Amino acid sequence: ICYAVQLHGVPQNIPMNYASIEVLKTNIREAARKTSTIACDFTQEKEMSMISEKIISKGKFYLKKEKKLRWEYLEPFSYLIVIQNDQISIKDENKVSNFNVQSNKVFREINRVILGSIQGTLFNDRENFSATFYENPTAWIVKLKTLKPQLRESISEIVIWFNRKDYSVLRLDMNESSGDFTRITFTSRKTNQPIGDEMFVVN
């Protein structure tokens, strides 16, 4: 899901035809099938309508099949999110909070997007998303517009950028209905290396 890439300028995004889309879906699913763990760095840029400057955060991302995610923010603050199965644990400073992923719409959608992207299933979720596919010289791009009103209350559109070489996710853009925008860029990706279950325990 993660790969470092340098984008020079703004490459033109060209709509993909049906045959190319089906090949892309197959290749993403196959890449996902072969991936059991992922560890990488991430940079998150958040633009908020109430604040003129971007909020930039950096940290580490870990994934272990089937449903174990660890988002560890290291700069400019320490903040930890762990999703294991349908349980979320959040550590802010020394305070730990636990709740079910189904009880929070934003986390539910982020969880759905990450796992669905990796497993190659999100594009077939026609009940919740309308997908359009594009390509440029550096990436495959999938734009997902949310269809259900209750989903649109939090996220209006998700854009996933896939690496053309290995079908890993380069970047994830989320447009929120409030006008806020979040971009997460993944770098220094390592796959199929051992990750202990203790990484998904929050104390």
MORA-V832189 format. One record per residue. N is the residue number from 1. RES is the residue in three letters. PHI is phi in whole degrees, -180 to 180 (* if undefined). Layout:
[[N/RES/PHI] [N/RES/PHI]]
//
This chain:
[[1/ILE/*] [2/CYS/-128] [3/TYR/-163] [4/ALA/-85] [5/VAL/-150] [6/GLN/-108] [7/LEU/-97] [8/HIS/-103] [9/GLY/73] [10/VAL/-122] [11/PRO/-66] [12/GLN/-75] [13/ASN/-92] [14/ILE/-106] [15/PRO/-60] [16/MET/-95] [17/ASN/-87] [18/TYR/-59] [19/ALA/-62] [20/SER/-66] [21/ILE/-64] [22/GLU/-64] [23/VAL/-64] [24/LEU/-60] [25/LYS/-58] [26/THR/-63] [27/ASN/-67] [28/ILE/-66] [29/ARG/-63] [30/GLU/-68] [31/ALA/-62] [32/ALA/-65] [33/ARG/-61] [34/LYS/-87] [35/THR/-105] [36/SER/-103] [37/THR/-140] [38/ILE/-140] [39/ALA/-136] [40/CYS/-161] [41/ASP/-92] [42/PHE/-142] [43/THR/-123] [44/GLN/-112] [45/GLU/-112] [46/LYS/-123] [47/GLU/-109] [48/MET/-118] [49/SER/-63] [50/MET/-88] [51/ILE/-127] [52/SER/-77] [53/GLU/-94] [54/LYS/-69] [55/ILE/-100] [56/ILE/-111] [57/SER/-127] [58/LYS/-135] [59/GLY/-177] [60/LYS/-121] [61/PHE/-123] [62/TYR/-133] [63/LEU/-137] [64/LYS/-138] [65/LYS/-63] [66/GLU/-89] [67/LYS/-133] [68/LYS/-127] [69/LEU/-126] [70/ARG/-134] [71/TRP/-106] [72/GLU/-119] [73/TYR/-81] [74/LEU/-115] [75/GLU/-134] [76/PRO/-84] [77/PHE/-141] [78/SER/-100] [79/TYR/-155] [80/LEU/-126] [81/ILE/-124] [82/VAL/-124] [83/ILE/-116] [84/GLN/-128] [85/ASN/57] [86/ASP/-113] [87/GLN/-110] [88/ILE/-112] [89/SER/-122] [90/ILE/-124] [91/LYS/-117] [92/ASP/-120] [93/GLU/60] [94/ASN/-108] [95/LYS/-95] [96/VAL/-111] [97/SER/-120] [98/ASN/-127] [99/PHE/-159] [100/ASN/-84] [101/VAL/-60] [102/GLN/-71] [103/SER/-87] [104/ASN/-128] [105/LYS/-62] [106/VAL/-66] [107/PHE/-65] [108/ARG/-62] [109/GLU/-71] [110/ILE/-61] [111/ASN/-60] [112/ARG/-63] [113/VAL/-65] [114/ILE/-62] [115/LEU/-66] [116/GLY/-66] [117/SER/-67] [118/ILE/-67] [119/GLN/-85] [120/GLY/72] [121/THR/-106] [122/LEU/-63] [123/PHE/-68] [124/ASN/-95] [125/ASP/-85] [126/ARG/-72] [127/GLU/-71] [128/ASN/-109] [129/PHE/-135] [130/SER/-108] [131/ALA/-104] [132/THR/-127] [133/PHE/-121] [134/TYR/-137] [135/GLU/-143] [136/ASN/-143] [137/PRO/-62] [138/THR/-111] [139/ALA/-157] [140/TRP/-96] [141/ILE/-126] [142/VAL/-117] [143/LYS/-103] [144/LEU/-118] [145/LYS/-93] [146/THR/-75] [147/LEU/-102] [148/LYS/-76] [149/PRO/-56] [150/GLN/-68] [151/LEU/-77] [152/ARG/-65] [153/GLU/-61] [154/SER/-107] [155/ILE/-130] [156/SER/-92] [157/GLU/-152] [158/ILE/-124] [159/VAL/-122] [160/ILE/-111] [161/TRP/-106] [162/PHE/-106] [163/ASN/-67] [164/ARG/-72] [165/LYS/-84] [166/ASP/-129] [167/TYR/65] [168/SER/-82] [169/VAL/-83] [170/LEU/-85] [171/ARG/-156] [172/LEU/-133] [173/ASP/-111] [174/MET/-128] [175/ASN/-97] [176/GLU/-91] [177/SER/-63] [178/SER/-73] [179/GLY/102] [180/ASP/-74] [181/PHE/-138] [182/THR/-126] [183/ARG/-123] [184/ILE/-118] [185/THR/-110] [186/PHE/-105] [187/THR/-140] [188/SER/54] [189/ARG/-77] [190/LYS/-130] [191/THR/-120] [192/ASN/57] [193/GLN/-102] [194/PRO/-60] [195/ILE/-129] [196/GLY/-70] [197/ASP/-63] [198/GLU/-65] [199/MET/-68] [200/PHE/-111] [201/VAL/-112] [202/VAL/-111] [203/ASN/-114]]
//
